[in-house]
Structures are given as C-alpha cells and as structure tokens.
C-alpha cells in the first residue's frame, strides 16, 4: 500500500478559476501520497458547485478508489475535467469523501491565504 497521509490543512485555502473564486475553506484536507506533491481537498459545501458540470470521465486509483470528474464552467470559458472527487473512497481514505480536488493549471489556482 502506498503511504497516504491525510490531515487538516492549516489556515484558509482558496481555489480560483479564470480569476473567479470557486471556493474558500478553513476545513480543507491535505493528502500526501508517497513522493507526490500534496493535494488540497475542499469540502463540497465550501465550493460553488453551480460552476461545476459533471463530466463523463472517471479514473481508478488502487489506493483511493474510483474518482469522478467535473468541468469548471464560467462566463468566459470551460475548463474540462479540472476537478475530481472520490464519492465512495476506500476505507483507508474515507475522510476525503464529499471533498473536491483541483487539477492545477494556468487557469486553476489553489492557494493558502
């Protein structure tokens, strides 16, 4: 099993897309998996879900389970498959259920305030 550690992310975290704030949270989680860069997971209730459109994409991780994807839709653009979520994660990572993580890019930024 890959070494996965999940802890409460310290401070306040914000996610922006194309300049628009999609969400801000003091309840984000930080997931560390092996030597990969840490990933911030935001509670769904802290994200503007109206700006997300569920896509057909899904992936499988043997350590976390099946992920579904969302595209970010705003007035000027759509960023395809920029958000993922484990809606029914395996027991070892159950705390990321109902959380969203973002694919970082030129148009999607996750920052600590």
PyMOL commands that set and color helices and strands:
alter all, ss='L'
color gray80, all
select helices_A, chain A and resi 44-46+49-51+91-96
alter helices_A, ss='H'
color red, helices_A
select strands_A, chain A and resi 4-8+13-17+20-25+29-33+39-43+52-61+65-73+78-85+99-102+108-112
alter strands_A, ss='S'
color yellow, strands_A
deselect
rebuild
show_as cartoon
